[in-house]
């Protein structure tokens, strides 16, 4: 029984450590997802769509894995603290929704082209 438990713990530790090399790539890809959502938001120039793009960027980044989730959280934090505007807390709520696997379409405005 002790041997089985020791093997199980060893396998879990080795598997966890084997994933460390994916974190930087996930973070880079997550940052790209955030930037693409920002570009789409600028291109769409659609009224009341910012929360949708915040949620979508965070959702896409977090779906990359722990590194992507970290990148989304850091970028969202810095945007909130660098840019002071009246709707910042509502945007942060959309960021958290997306990062926690919430469907970004919850914030999708009516009439926004399907391209986005």
C-alpha positions as CSV (number, residue, x, y, z in Angstrom):
1,X,0.0,0.0,0.0
2,X,2.8,2.4,0.9
3,X,4.6,1.5,-2.3
4,X,1.4,2.2,-4.4
5,X,1.0,5.6,-2.7
6,X,4.6,6.5,-3.2
7,X,4.4,5.6,-6.9
8,X,1.2,7.6,-7.3
9,X,2.8,10.7,-5.7
10,X,5.9,10.3,-7.8
11,X,3.8,10.1,-11.0
12,X,1.8,13.2,-10.0
13,X,5.0,15.2,-9.2
14,X,6.7,14.1,-12.5
15,X,3.6,14.9,-14.6
16,X,3.3,18.3,-12.9
17,X,6.9,19.1,-13.5
18,X,6.7,17.9,-17.1
19,X,4.2,20.6,-17.9
20,X,6.4,23.6,-16.8
21,X,7.8,24.1,-20.3
22,X,4.4,24.8,-21.8
23,X,3.7,27.8,-19.5
24,X,5.7,30.4,-21.4
25,X,4.2,29.5,-24.7
26,X,0.7,29.5,-23.3
27,X,1.4,33.0,-21.8
28,X,2.7,34.3,-25.2
29,X,-0.3,32.8,-27.0
30,X,-2.6,34.2,-24.4
31,X,-1.2,37.7,-24.8
32,X,-1.7,37.3,-28.6
33,X,-5.3,36.4,-28.0
34,X,-5.8,39.5,-25.9
35,X,-4.2,41.7,-28.5
36,X,-6.3,40.1,-31.3
37,X,-9.5,40.8,-29.3
38,X,-8.4,44.4,-28.9
39,X,-7.7,44.7,-32.6
40,X,-11.1,43.2,-33.4
41,X,-12.7,45.7,-31.0
42,X,-11.0,48.6,-32.7
43,X,-11.9,47.3,-36.2
44,X,-15.6,46.6,-35.3
45,X,-16.0,50.0,-33.7
46,X,-19.4,48.8,-32.5
47,X,-21.4,50.6,-29.8
48,X,-21.5,48.8,-26.4
49,X,-19.2,45.9,-27.6
50,X,-16.2,46.5,-25.3
51,X,-17.3,44.1,-22.6
52,X,-17.8,41.4,-25.2
53,X,-14.3,41.8,-26.5
54,X,-12.9,41.9,-23.0
55,X,-14.7,38.6,-22.2
56,X,-13.6,37.1,-25.5
57,X,-10.0,38.0,-25.1
58,X,-9.8,36.6,-21.6
59,X,-11.7,33.5,-22.6
60,X,-9.5,32.8,-25.5
61,X,-6.3,33.4,-23.5
62,X,-7.4,31.3,-20.5
63,X,-8.3,28.4,-22.8
64,X,-4.6,28.2,-23.7
65,X,-3.9,26.9,-20.2
66,X,-2.4,28.3,-16.9
67,X,0.1,30.5,-18.8
68,X,-2.6,32.0,-20.9
69,X,-4.8,32.6,-17.9
70,X,-2.0,34.3,-16.2
71,X,-1.3,36.6,-19.2
72,X,-5.0,37.5,-19.4
73,X,-5.1,38.4,-15.7
74,X,-1.9,40.5,-15.8
75,X,-2.9,42.4,-18.9
76,X,-6.4,43.0,-17.6
77,X,-5.0,44.2,-14.3
78,X,-2.6,46.7,-15.9
79,X,-5.3,48.0,-18.3
80,X,-7.6,48.7,-15.3
81,X,-4.9,50.4,-13.3
82,X,-3.3,52.4,-16.2
83,X,-6.4,53.6,-17.8
84,X,-8.9,55.2,-15.5
85,X,-12.4,55.4,-16.9
86,X,-15.9,55.2,-15.6
87,X,-16.8,51.7,-16.8
88,X,-13.6,50.0,-15.6
89,X,-15.2,47.8,-13.0
90,X,-17.8,46.5,-15.4
91,X,-15.0,45.6,-17.9
92,X,-13.2,43.8,-15.1
93,X,-16.3,41.8,-14.4
94,X,-16.4,40.8,-18.1
95,X,-12.6,39.9,-17.9
96,X,-13.2,37.6,-14.9
97,X,-16.2,36.1,-16.6
98,X,-14.2,35.2,-19.7
99,X,-11.2,34.0,-17.7
100,X,-13.4,31.6,-15.7
101,X,-14.7,29.9,-18.9
102,X,-17.9,32.0,-19.1
103,X,-19.4,32.3,-22.6
104,X,-18.3,35.7,-24.0
105,X,-21.6,35.9,-26.0
106,X,-23.2,36.9,-22.7
107,X,-21.9,40.4,-23.5
108,X,-22.4,40.3,-27.3
109,X,-24.3,43.4,-28.5
110,X,-27.2,43.0,-30.9
111,X,-26.2,43.3,-34.5
112,X,-22.4,42.8,-34.0
113,X,-21.3,41.1,-37.2
114,X,-20.7,37.3,-37.0
115,X,-17.1,37.9,-38.0
116,X,-16.4,38.7,-34.4
